[in-house]
Each structure stands twice: as structure tokens, then as C-alpha cells.
Amino acid sequence: MPGVAAPRLDIPARGTGVEFPAVAGTDSRLTAPPAQWNLRKMPAAPGDLASGAEGAGGGGNPLIVLFRVMPEYPEVARRRGIEGWVRLEVRVTAAGLLGDARVVAASPRDTFDQVALEAIRHWRFKPAFREGRAVEQRAMLTMEFRLKRR
């Protein structure tokens, strides 16, 4: 509209904004506001889903995770020093939500399966696109479970 002044926007300088508290069960590297970013960390390589997860989408589309909830390490496995992995077959909807997931392999069996499935139910993915439209995709994803060494 002619004659109407544009609103004034006060944008704080980087690092001077309000710090947001961490959300339980999320990876702060993915959810922190820009003022809290750690610029010394290197970006993940394509296909690297961080914290021991890797995956590739079908049809040549890489599976890109936008939001993840880290799985709880089973207390029995932690006490016994057990490490392992779970390979999941996932179906991601055109909206980027998990359609379904199933365990196709695991080592050791039945140790990390349920915590992997519970965590991935909360993940969000970048939708795959084909001919300009978001489409469903299937992918294999491996979650590794490693104990921190002191």
C-alpha cells in the first residue's frame, strides 16, 4: 500500500539472542538456534546420519534425516559392555514421516531392536522428490550402538 511505512525489525546480533533450553531426547546439533551452533564441527558426509546411523534411500535418493531422537541404550547391555547394531528397513512417506519400520538384521539379536524401533518412530526425514513431486521412499538404515570409552 502506498504511504504505509514498513515495520521496523530488530534482529539481534549473532550470539546475543535468548538461549533455548535443550529438549530432552533430541540432538542439540540439529535443534539448537544459530546462536548456539558449534561452527568448529564438520558437517556430516552425505549418507552419514550421525551417532552411528547410516542409510540410503531407494531410487538413488539419499535418505536425509532432519530430526532424530537418540535411542536409549539398554541398561542390561550397558552393564555387560555389549555393543552392536540394528539394520532397519524403513518406509518414509511423501510428508517425510516414518510410514513403517522393521528390523531386518541385528547383532546381537533382540538386544537393541526395540529401542531402535522406538527411537526411529520420532524421526523426521527430507521427502524424496521425483518429477517435482514429493514421493514415498524405502531405505535401509543401520543404527550402531557403541559405549563411550573412558
C-alpha positions, 0 to 999 in steps of 0.5 A: 500500500502506498504511504504505509511505512514498513515495520521496523525489525530488530534482529539481534546480533549473532550470539546475543539472542535468548538461549533455548533450553535443550529438549530432552531426547533430541540432538542439540546439533540439529535443534539448537538456534544459530546462536548456539551452533558449534561452527568448529564441527564438520558437517556430516558426509552425505549418507552419514546420519550421525551417532552411528546411523547410516542409510540410503534411500531407494531410487538413488535418493539419499535418505536425509534425516532432519530430526532424530531422537537418540535411542536409549541404550539398554541398561542390561547391555550397558552393564555387560559392555555389549555393543552392536547394531540394528539394520532397519528397513524403513518406509518414509512417506511423501510428508517425510514421516516414518510410514513403517519400520522393521528390523531386518538384521541385528547383532546381537539379536533382540538386544537393541531392536526395540529401542531402535524401533522406538527411537526411529518412530520420532524421526523426521526425514527430507521427502524424496522428490521425483518429477517435482513431486514429493514421493514415498521412499524405502531405505535401509538404515543401520543404527550402531550402538557403541559405549563411550570409552573412558 
